[in-house]
Amino acid sequence: MLRRNFLGGAFAAAALAGHARVRDSGTKLAEAAKKQLGVTTSYDPNYTKIAYPNGDVARTTGVCADVVVRAARDGLSLDLQQLVHEDMARNFADYPTAWHARWPDANIDHRRVLNLETYWRRVNACLWTASGKTAGDAFPVPIEVGDLLTWLLDGKLPHVGVVVSVGSWGPEVVHNIGAGVQESELAAFRQTAKGHYRWPSA
């Protein structure tokens, strides 16, 4: 009986420690995202050849996915360019085919929201994804600082943002919607809720 209680307590402590690490990672991710405010002042979706790993376009520009990629590198020392590329190289058939690519491309794959969503699902970082019945509703799982939210602009354009605060008015996200990195109330931009991720997961 004592051994069972000890093991139960040990597992509970480990779970709490894992959750604490995830929350700490979320805070670091959010802080790194906010540091991009005033640095990235434009939006440029054009295909660009970049270095690998840790490649990037000029920090003054980029797309919504670049906000997440840079926050992960700066705040968590994790390179989504390399992580996504390596996973796509091993599991290419599991990734979207919207671009009719025949093989992975480390210049662009990590800069596409659909690929990031696929990667996060594959590493068990998905908390919720929309179905036909729930698309467009508010995100149903409680949102925390550092969470990654995806939604559709105009009902069709995939978009991603990093949650940097949660108040009575709802979450605020840092994202690049076309005029550089900005901090916005989620309710002002969300048109169709699509996915909710917490990465790294416990």
Secondary structure, 3 states (H helix, E strand, C coil): CHHHHHHHHHHHHHHHHHHHHHHHHHHHHHHHHHCCCCCCCCCCCCCCCCCCCCCCCCCCCCCHHHHHHHHHHHHHCCCHHHHHHHHHHHCHHHCCCCCCCCCCCCCCHHHCHHHHHHHHHHCCCEEEECCCCCCCCCCCCCCCCCCEEEEEECCCEEEEEEEEEEECCEEEEEEECCCCEEEEEHHHCCCEEEEEECCCCC
